[in-house]
Amino acid sequence: MNQELSTIKISQPAHRALTNAGIKTLEQLTQYREEELLSLSFKTEEIL
């Protein structure tokens, strides 16, 4: 099952960071290490 992130209850900033990184499903999300995901949010914050 390839669940869309839009169906999961997460914060709007987290959803925005993942979407900006091209991550749209839970399957795609599992391909990243925690450190990589944390760096995505920081990069997104710098852009905003």
PyMOL Python script that loads the backbone (N, CA, C, O; Angstrom):
from pymol import cmd

cmd.read_pdbstr("""\
ATOM      1  N   MET A   1       0.845  -1.187   0.000  1.00  0.00           N
ATOM      2  CA  MET A   1       0.000   0.000   0.000  1.00  0.00           C
ATOM      3  C   MET A   1       0.886   1.244   0.000  1.00  0.00           C
ATOM      4  O   MET A   1       1.832   1.333   0.783  1.00  0.00           O
ATOM      5  N   ASN A   2       0.594   2.172  -0.844  1.00  0.00           N
ATOM      6  CA  ASN A   2       1.374   3.382  -1.014  1.00  0.00           C
ATOM      7  C   ASN A   2       0.565   4.571  -0.509  1.00  0.00           C
ATOM      8  O   ASN A   2      -0.068   5.274  -1.297  1.00  0.00           O
ATOM      9  N   GLN A   3       0.585   4.800   0.814  1.00  0.00           N
ATOM     10  CA  GLN A   3      -0.250   5.829   1.426  1.00  0.00           C
ATOM     11  C   GLN A   3       0.306   7.222   1.179  1.00  0.00           C
ATOM     12  O   GLN A   3       1.495   7.475   1.374  1.00  0.00           O
ATOM     13  N   GLU A   4      -0.560   8.110   0.751  1.00  0.00           N
ATOM     14  CA  GLU A   4      -0.183   9.499   0.494  1.00  0.00           C
ATOM     15  C   GLU A   4       0.026  10.232   1.813  1.00  0.00           C
ATOM     16  O   GLU A   4      -0.700  10.006   2.781  1.00  0.00           O
ATOM     17  N   LEU A   5       1.022  11.108   1.843  1.00  0.00           N
ATOM     18  CA  LEU A   5       1.285  11.888   3.049  1.00  0.00           C
ATOM     19  C   LEU A   5       0.123  12.817   3.384  1.00  0.00           C
ATOM     20  O   LEU A   5      -0.080  13.154   4.550  1.00  0.00           O
ATOM     21  N   SER A   6      -0.629  13.230   2.391  1.00  0.00           N
ATOM     22  CA  SER A   6      -1.752  14.138   2.628  1.00  0.00           C
ATOM     23  C   SER A   6      -2.845  13.505   3.482  1.00  0.00           C
ATOM     24  O   SER A   6      -3.691  14.214   4.027  1.00  0.00           O
ATOM     25  N   THR A   7      -2.836  12.171   3.605  1.00  0.00           N
ATOM     26  CA  THR A   7      -3.845  11.489   4.415  1.00  0.00           C
ATOM     27  C   THR A   7      -3.379  11.249   5.842  1.00  0.00           C
ATOM     28  O   THR A   7      -4.120  10.692   6.653  1.00  0.00           O
ATOM     29  N   ILE A   8      -2.154  11.665   6.157  1.00  0.00           N
ATOM     30  CA  ILE A   8      -1.577  11.442   7.474  1.00  0.00           C
ATOM     31  C   ILE A   8      -1.598  12.741   8.262  1.00  0.00           C
ATOM     32  O   ILE A   8      -1.361  13.814   7.708  1.00  0.00           O
ATOM     33  N   LYS A   9      -1.879  12.643   9.547  1.00  0.00           N
ATOM     34  CA  LYS A   9      -1.953  13.830  10.392  1.00  0.00           C
ATOM     35  C   LYS A   9      -0.545  14.254  10.810  1.00  0.00           C
ATOM     36  O   LYS A   9       0.020  13.713  11.760  1.00  0.00           O
ATOM     37  N   ILE A  10       0.020  15.241  10.080  1.00  0.00           N
ATOM     38  CA  ILE A  10       1.312  15.830  10.410  1.00  0.00           C
ATOM     39  C   ILE A  10       1.179  17.345  10.331  1.00  0.00           C
ATOM     40  O   ILE A  10       0.242  17.866   9.727  1.00  0.00           O
ATOM     41  N   SER A  11       2.119  18.039  10.942  1.00  0.00           N
ATOM     42  CA  SER A  11       2.041  19.501  10.938  1.00  0.00           C
ATOM     43  C   SER A  11       2.190  20.041   9.520  1.00  0.00           C
ATOM     44  O   SER A  11       2.769  19.396   8.646  1.00  0.00           O
ATOM     45  N   GLN A  12       1.658  21.229   9.319  1.00  0.00           N
ATOM     46  CA  GLN A  12       1.741  21.867   7.998  1.00  0.00           C
ATOM     47  C   GLN A  12       3.190  22.152   7.596  1.00  0.00           C
ATOM     48  O   GLN A  12       3.545  21.929   6.439  1.00  0.00           O
ATOM     49  N   PRO A  13       4.048  22.642   8.519  1.00  0.00           N
ATOM     50  CA  PRO A  13       5.447  22.857   8.129  1.00  0.00           C
ATOM     51  C   PRO A  13       6.147  21.555   7.718  1.00  0.00           C
ATOM     52  O   PRO A  13       6.935  21.545   6.773  1.00  0.00           O
ATOM     53  N   ALA A  14       5.862  20.475   8.420  1.00  0.00           N
ATOM     54  CA  ALA A  14       6.464  19.182   8.070  1.00  0.00           C
ATOM     55  C   ALA A  14       5.956  18.725   6.704  1.00  0.00           C
ATOM     56  O   ALA A  14       6.736  18.268   5.868  1.00  0.00           O
ATOM     57  N   HIS A  15       4.671  18.846   6.483  1.00  0.00           N
ATOM     58  CA  HIS A  15       4.092  18.455   5.194  1.00  0.00           C
ATOM     59  C   HIS A  15       4.698  19.271   4.063  1.00  0.00           C
ATOM     60  O   HIS A  15       5.024  18.734   3.004  1.00  0.00           O
ATOM     61  N   ARG A  16       4.847  20.565   4.290  1.00  0.00           N
ATOM     62  CA  ARG A  16       5.426  21.458   3.276  1.00  0.00           C
ATOM     63  C   ARG A  16       6.875  21.078   2.969  1.00  0.00           C
ATOM     64  O   ARG A  16       7.274  21.034   1.806  1.00  0.00           O
ATOM     65  N   ALA A  17       7.665  20.802   4.018  1.00  0.00           N
ATOM     66  CA  ALA A  17       9.070  20.429   3.818  1.00  0.00           C
ATOM     67  C   ALA A  17       9.181  19.140   3.018  1.00  0.00           C
ATOM     68  O   ALA A  17      10.002  19.042   2.106  1.00  0.00           O
ATOM     69  N   LEU A  18       8.360  18.151   3.354  1.00  0.00           N
ATOM     70  CA  LEU A  18       8.401  16.874   2.633  1.00  0.00           C
ATOM     71  C   LEU A  18       7.953  17.041   1.188  1.00  0.00           C
ATOM     72  O   LEU A  18       8.570  16.488   0.277  1.00  0.00           O
ATOM     73  N   THR A  19       6.901  17.789   0.977  1.00  0.00           N
ATOM     74  CA  THR A  19       6.397  18.018  -0.377  1.00  0.00           C
ATOM     75  C   THR A  19       7.430  18.765  -1.225  1.00  0.00           C
ATOM     76  O   THR A  19       7.640  18.431  -2.391  1.00  0.00           O
ATOM     77  N   ASN A  20       8.071  19.773  -0.636  1.00  0.00           N
ATOM     78  CA  ASN A  20       9.097  20.522  -1.362  1.00  0.00           C
ATOM     79  C   ASN A  20      10.279  19.637  -1.740  1.00  0.00           C
ATOM     80  O   ASN A  20      10.961  19.898  -2.731  1.00  0.00           O
ATOM     81  N   ALA A  21      10.519  18.598  -0.956  1.00  0.00           N
ATOM     82  CA  ALA A  21      11.610  17.670  -1.245  1.00  0.00           C
ATOM     83  C   ALA A  21      11.169  16.567  -2.212  1.00  0.00           C
ATOM     84  O   ALA A  21      11.968  15.704  -2.575  1.00  0.00           O
ATOM     85  N   GLY A  22       9.902  16.595  -2.628  1.00  0.00           N
ATOM     86  CA  GLY A  22       9.406  15.601  -3.576  1.00  0.00           C
ATOM     87  C   GLY A  22       8.937  14.319  -2.917  1.00  0.00           C
ATOM     88  O   GLY A  22       8.720  13.319  -3.602  1.00  0.00           O
ATOM     89  N   ILE A  23       8.778  14.327  -1.605  1.00  0.00           N
ATOM     90  CA  ILE A  23       8.331  13.147  -0.864  1.00  0.00           C
ATOM     91  C   ILE A  23       6.818  13.241  -0.715  1.00  0.00           C
ATOM     92  O   ILE A  23       6.305  14.140  -0.049  1.00  0.00           O
ATOM     93  N   LYS A  24       6.107  12.305  -1.342  1.00  0.00           N
ATOM     94  CA  LYS A  24       4.652  12.378  -1.346  1.00  0.00           C
ATOM     95  C   LYS A  24       3.976  11.148  -0.751  1.00  0.00           C
ATOM     96  O   LYS A  24       2.770  11.165  -0.505  1.00  0.00           O
ATOM     97  N   THR A  25       4.743  10.076  -0.518  1.00  0.00           N
ATOM     98  CA  THR A  25       4.151   8.859   0.032  1.00  0.00           C
ATOM     99  C   THR A  25       4.979   8.346   1.207  1.00  0.00           C
ATOM    100  O   THR A  25       6.149   8.695   1.358  1.00  0.00           O
ATOM    101  N   LEU A  26       4.354   7.513   2.035  1.00  0.00           N
ATOM    102  CA  LEU A  26       5.078   6.901   3.147  1.00  0.00           C
ATOM    103  C   LEU A  26       6.215   6.028   2.640  1.00  0.00           C
ATOM    104  O   LEU A  26       7.271   5.966   3.270  1.00  0.00           O
ATOM    105  N   GLU A  27       6.023   5.365   1.533  1.00  0.00           N
ATOM    106  CA  GLU A  27       7.068   4.521   0.961  1.00  0.00           C
ATOM    107  C   GLU A  27       8.304   5.351   0.619  1.00  0.00           C
ATOM    108  O   GLU A  27       9.429   4.934   0.894  1.00  0.00           O
ATOM    109  N   GLN A  28       8.097   6.518   0.023  1.00  0.00           N
ATOM    110  CA  GLN A  28       9.217   7.403  -0.285  1.00  0.00           C
ATOM    111  C   GLN A  28       9.882   7.896   0.999  1.00  0.00           C
ATOM    112  O   GLN A  28      11.107   8.002   1.062  1.00  0.00           O
ATOM    113  N   LEU A  29       9.091   8.194   2.006  1.00  0.00           N
ATOM    114  CA  LEU A  29       9.609   8.700   3.274  1.00  0.00           C
ATOM    115  C   LEU A  29      10.531   7.685   3.949  1.00  0.00           C
ATOM    116  O   LEU A  29      11.522   8.072   4.570  1.00  0.00           O
ATOM    117  N   THR A  30      10.224   6.414   3.837  1.00  0.00           N
ATOM    118  CA  THR A  30      11.039   5.379   4.492  1.00  0.00           C
ATOM    119  C   THR A  30      12.419   5.219   3.862  1.00  0.00           C
ATOM    120  O   THR A  30      13.271   4.520   4.412  1.00  0.00           O
ATOM    121  N   GLN A  31      12.647   5.846   2.734  1.00  0.00           N
ATOM    122  CA  GLN A  31      13.944   5.756   2.071  1.00  0.00           C
ATOM    123  C   GLN A  31      14.973   6.726   2.651  1.00  0.00           C
ATOM    124  O   GLN A  31      16.141   6.692   2.263  1.00  0.00           O
ATOM    125  N   TYR A  32      14.551   7.587   3.572  1.00  0.00           N
ATOM    126  CA  TYR A  32      15.423   8.610   4.138  1.00  0.00           C
ATOM    127  C   TYR A  32      15.797   8.279   5.574  1.00  0.00           C
ATOM    128  O   TYR A  32      15.000   7.713   6.323  1.00  0.00           O
ATOM    129  N   ARG A  33      17.026   8.640   5.951  1.00  0.00           N
ATOM    130  CA  ARG A  33      17.450   8.524   7.347  1.00  0.00           C
ATOM    131  C   ARG A  33      16.946   9.753   8.106  1.00  0.00           C
ATOM    132  O   ARG A  33      16.648  10.784   7.503  1.00  0.00           O
ATOM    133  N   GLU A  34      16.856   9.634   9.411  1.00  0.00           N
ATOM    134  CA  GLU A  34      16.367  10.734  10.240  1.00  0.00           C
ATOM    135  C   GLU A  34      17.175  12.011  10.013  1.00  0.00           C
ATOM    136  O   GLU A  34      16.603  13.097   9.920  1.00  0.00           O
ATOM    137  N   GLU A  35      18.489  11.887   9.926  1.00  0.00           N
ATOM    138  CA  GLU A  35      19.343  13.052   9.726  1.00  0.00           C
ATOM    139  C   GLU A  35      19.011  13.774   8.419  1.00  0.00           C
ATOM    140  O   GLU A  35      19.015  15.004   8.359  1.00  0.00           O
ATOM    141  N   GLU A  36      18.726  13.002   7.385  1.00  0.00           N
ATOM    142  CA  GLU A  36      18.383  13.597   6.093  1.00  0.00           C
ATOM    143  C   GLU A  36      17.061  14.359   6.183  1.00  0.00           C
ATOM    144  O   GLU A  36      16.927  15.451   5.631  1.00  0.00           O
ATOM    145  N   LEU A  37      16.093  13.776   6.878  1.00  0.00           N
ATOM    146  CA  LEU A  37      14.791  14.428   7.009  1.00  0.00           C
ATOM    147  C   LEU A  37      14.897  15.711   7.823  1.00  0.00           C
ATOM    148  O   LEU A  37      14.256  16.711   7.498  1.00  0.00           O
ATOM    149  N   LEU A  38      15.694  15.684   8.866  1.00  0.00           N
ATOM    150  CA  LEU A  38      15.871  16.894   9.672  1.00  0.00           C
ATOM    151  C   LEU A  38      16.534  18.001   8.865  1.00  0.00           C
ATOM    152  O   LEU A  38      16.189  19.173   9.019  1.00  0.00           O
ATOM    153  N   SER A  39      17.465  17.647   8.020  1.00  0.00           N
ATOM    154  CA  SER A  39      18.127  18.671   7.212  1.00  0.00           C
ATOM    155  C   SER A  39      17.176  19.241   6.162  1.00  0.00           C
ATOM    156  O   SER A  39      17.324  20.399   5.769  1.00  0.00           O
ATOM    157  N   LEU A  40      16.216  18.464   5.705  1.00  0.00           N
ATOM    158  CA  LEU A  40      15.234  18.975   4.751  1.00  0.00           C
ATOM    159  C   LEU A  40      14.436  20.111   5.360  1.00  0.00           C
ATOM    160  O   LEU A  40      14.212  21.129   4.706  1.00  0.00           O
ATOM    161  N   SER A  41      14.008  19.953   6.595  1.00  0.00           N
ATOM    162  CA  SER A  41      13.186  20.988   7.221  1.00  0.00           C
ATOM    163  C   SER A  41      13.991  22.265   7.412  1.00  0.00           C
ATOM    164  O   SER A  41      13.451  23.360   7.249  1.00  0.00           O
ATOM    165  N   PHE A  42      15.276  22.150   7.756  1.00  0.00           N
ATOM    166  CA  PHE A  42      16.095  23.344   7.940  1.00  0.00           C
ATOM    167  C   PHE A  42      16.293  24.069   6.615  1.00  0.00           C
ATOM    168  O   PHE A  42      16.241  25.298   6.570  1.00  0.00           O
ATOM    169  N   LYS A  43      16.517  23.331   5.549  1.00  0.00           N
ATOM    170  CA  LYS A  43      16.686  23.965   4.243  1.00  0.00           C
ATOM    171  C   LYS A  43      15.416  24.700   3.839  1.00  0.00           C
ATOM    172  O   LYS A  43      15.478  25.795   3.279  1.00  0.00           O
ATOM    173  N   THR A  44      14.264  24.099   4.122  1.00  0.00           N
ATOM    174  CA  THR A  44      12.992  24.719   3.770  1.00  0.00           C
ATOM    175  C   THR A  44      12.780  25.991   4.586  1.00  0.00           C
ATOM    176  O   THR A  44      12.293  26.989   4.056  1.00  0.00           O
ATOM    177  N   GLU A  45      13.138  25.965   5.865  1.00  0.00           N
ATOM    178  CA  GLU A  45      12.979  27.147   6.708  1.00  0.00           C
ATOM    179  C   GLU A  45      13.826  28.299   6.188  1.00  0.00           C
ATOM    180  O   GLU A  45      13.394  29.451   6.237  1.00  0.00           O
ATOM    181  N   GLU A  46      15.032  28.007   5.690  1.00  0.00           N
ATOM    182  CA  GLU A  46      15.903  29.042   5.167  1.00  0.00           C
ATOM    183  C   GLU A  46      15.301  29.691   3.926  1.00  0.00           C
ATOM    184  O   GLU A  46      15.465  30.893   3.713  1.00  0.00           O
ATOM    185  N   ILE A  47      14.615  28.916   3.119  1.00  0.00           N
ATOM    186  CA  ILE A  47      13.999  29.428   1.885  1.00  0.00           C
ATOM    187  C   ILE A  47      12.837  30.355   2.218  1.00  0.00           C
ATOM    188  O   ILE A  47      12.649  31.381   1.563  1.00  0.00           O
ATOM    189  N   LEU A  48      12.058  29.995   3.234  1.00  0.00           N
ATOM    190  CA  LEU A  48      10.896  30.803   3.612  1.00  0.00           C
ATOM    191  C   LEU A  48      11.385  32.059   4.268  1.00  0.00           C
ATOM    192  O   LEU A  48      10.580  32.898   4.672  1.00  0.00           O
TER     193      LEU A  48
END
""", "prot")
cmd.dss("prot")
cmd.show_as("cartoon", "prot")
cmd.util.cbc("prot")
cmd.orient("prot")
